[in-house]
Amino acid sequence: MTILKKKIEKIITEQGPVSIADFMNIALTDKNNGYYRKKMPLGSKGDFITSPDISQIFGEILGIWILDLWIKLEKPKNIQIVDLGGGRGTLLRDIRRVLGDKIQNYIFIDINVELIKLQKKAVKGALHFKKIEDIPKKPSIFIGNEFLDTFPINQFVLSKECFKEVCIDYKNQKLIFSHQVTSLSKTLDKKKLNQVRVNDILEINFESRNFIDKVSSFIKENNGGAIFFDYGYTSSHGDTFQAIRENKFVNPLDDPGNADLTAHVDFNDIAQRAINNLVNVWGPDTQGTFLKKMGAIERFKALESVSDNKIKQELHLGLNRLIDIDEMGKLFKVLAITSNKFPSPEGFTCGTRSS
Ligand SMILES: C[S@@+](CC[C@H](N)C(=O)[O-])C[C@H]1O[C@@H](n2cnc3c(N)ncnc32)[C@H](O)[C@@H]1O
């Protein structure tokens, strides 16, 4: 049994069932044994692989997206690019290759010691911070690929009488799900949530909402924008809490600390939160639509024309994974926010201006 499983069982025995958010917080970010503190989650030897490590085209397209904004901003010298949860550093490295020395300031925000080491190698001279509150107060473009899904969710279920929270209990020496009336479930107003039917699961990501508040305040004060990619949905979706270990789905309660725990991102909720914060919102669109609008296919053709057959095939497989509707093209969504003084970004089919 893992140390974290024992720790969680002890908490439940002493204090009663814990929320999914508390369980995820311990499993993912516990100081000594949390998944994101101790494991190397990414890459071919990790539990999963992400878009920048699938194809260089992903980072290059983001580099072009940033370059366009920089030109529209009349080429400011002091702007900084901030990679939220920078993984192996591949994304920021590819972005910097596109931008050359036009932009000088690169920042990673991360908590994983092993990944931070790789980021230092990938982007020499970048600054490293653990949280957004600590970065220099300058005009900024934030990038978050598979970052919002690291925040813990709370789940609720509408019973015949009221909302209950889906919690984790310890019974017969096993961690199990159980439905409880909690202080949070009491705050949910049944009438306001008329889209929810009895037994439906409702997921709310309070920490993502808080994070969107922080990024919105930052870009309103300092000027800037942010772009988020993640697997997610735009209409109510039920239970999306999941665990991945060695590229396979596993029971989320089985091995806390050794499997990645995530939930799909509710992009409409994120968009609404940003609008409430009076910033402009672009999208959500699907990843496939965005990448194609930004020229991913043209970039593929240019790379293909100078590659040998083996590389051509890799490029082809990589692009397909990123944009095909049966792969990441549709399941993955993209959304950007910008401050009112910031130019309109390219690549989106829709936008909502807050002023
Ligand atoms: C799913 S990975 C995505 C990595 C990268 N963006 C990519 O596309 O390859 C999540 C990243 O977020 C980092 N992370 C997780 N929780 C975090 C937190 N609370 N604060 C900062 N970084 C965090 C992880 O260490 C990891 O680098």
The ligand as an SDF file (V2000), in Angstrom:
LIG
                    3D

 27 29  0  0  0  0  0  0  0  0999 V2000
   -0.0880   17.4710  -17.8610 C   0  0  0  0  0  0  0  0  0  0  0  0
    1.4150   18.2590  -17.5810 S   0  0  0  0  0  0  0  0  0  0  0  0
    1.4900   19.3510  -18.9950 C   0  0  0  0  0  0  0  0  0  0  0  0
    2.8840   19.7600  -19.3240 C   0  0  0  0  0  0  0  0  0  0  0  0
    3.1100   20.6870  -20.5200 C   0  0  0  0  0  0  0  0  0  0  0  0
    2.2970   21.8640  -20.4860 N   0  0  0  0  0  0  0  0  0  0  0  0
    2.9780   19.9730  -21.8230 C   0  0  0  0  0  0  0  0  0  0  0  0
    2.1270   20.3560  -22.6180 O   0  0  0  0  0  0  0  0  0  0  0  0
    3.7200   19.0160  -22.0610 O   0  0  0  0  0  0  0  0  0  0  0  0
    1.0480   19.3260  -16.2220 C   0  0  0  0  0  0  0  0  0  0  0  0
    2.1920   20.2150  -15.8090 C   0  0  0  0  0  0  0  0  0  0  0  0
    1.7190   21.0720  -14.7590 O   0  0  0  0  0  0  0  0  0  0  0  0
    2.6140   21.0040  -13.6550 C   0  0  0  0  0  0  0  0  0  0  0  0
    1.7910   21.2390  -12.4630 N   0  0  0  0  0  0  0  0  0  0  0  0
    0.9080   20.3980  -11.8790 C   0  0  0  0  0  0  0  0  0  0  0  0
    0.3110   20.9920  -10.8200 N   0  0  0  0  0  0  0  0  0  0  0  0
    0.8440   22.2510  -10.7450 C   0  0  0  0  0  0  0  0  0  0  0  0
    0.6490   23.3560   -9.8670 C   0  0  0  0  0  0  0  0  0  0  0  0
   -0.2090   23.2910   -8.8600 N   0  0  0  0  0  0  0  0  0  0  0  0
    1.3620   24.4870  -10.0760 N   0  0  0  0  0  0  0  0  0  0  0  0
    2.2540   24.5660  -11.1040 C   0  0  0  0  0  0  0  0  0  0  0  0
    2.4850   23.5450  -11.9720 N   0  0  0  0  0  0  0  0  0  0  0  0
    1.7930   22.4090  -11.7880 C   0  0  0  0  0  0  0  0  0  0  0  0
    3.2150   19.6200  -13.7540 C   0  0  0  0  0  0  0  0  0  0  0  0
    4.4170   19.4800  -13.0430 O   0  0  0  0  0  0  0  0  0  0  0  0
    3.3880   19.5080  -15.2600 C   0  0  0  0  0  0  0  0  0  0  0  0
    4.5580   20.1620  -15.7100 O   0  0  0  0  0  0  0  0  0  0  0  0
  1  2  1  0
  2  3  1  0
  2 10  1  0
  3  4  1  0
  4  5  1  0
  5  6  1  0
  5  7  1  0
  7  8  2  0
  7  9  1  0
 10 11  1  0
 11 12  1  0
 11 26  1  0
 12 13  1  0
 13 14  1  0
 13 24  1  0
 14 15  1  0
 14 23  1  0
 15 16  2  0
 16 17  1  0
 17 18  1  0
 17 23  2  0
 18 19  1  0
 18 20  2  0
 20 21  1  0
 21 22  2  0
 22 23  1  0
 24 25  1  0
 24 26  1  0
 26 27  1  0
M  CHG  2   2   1   9  -1
M  END
$$$$
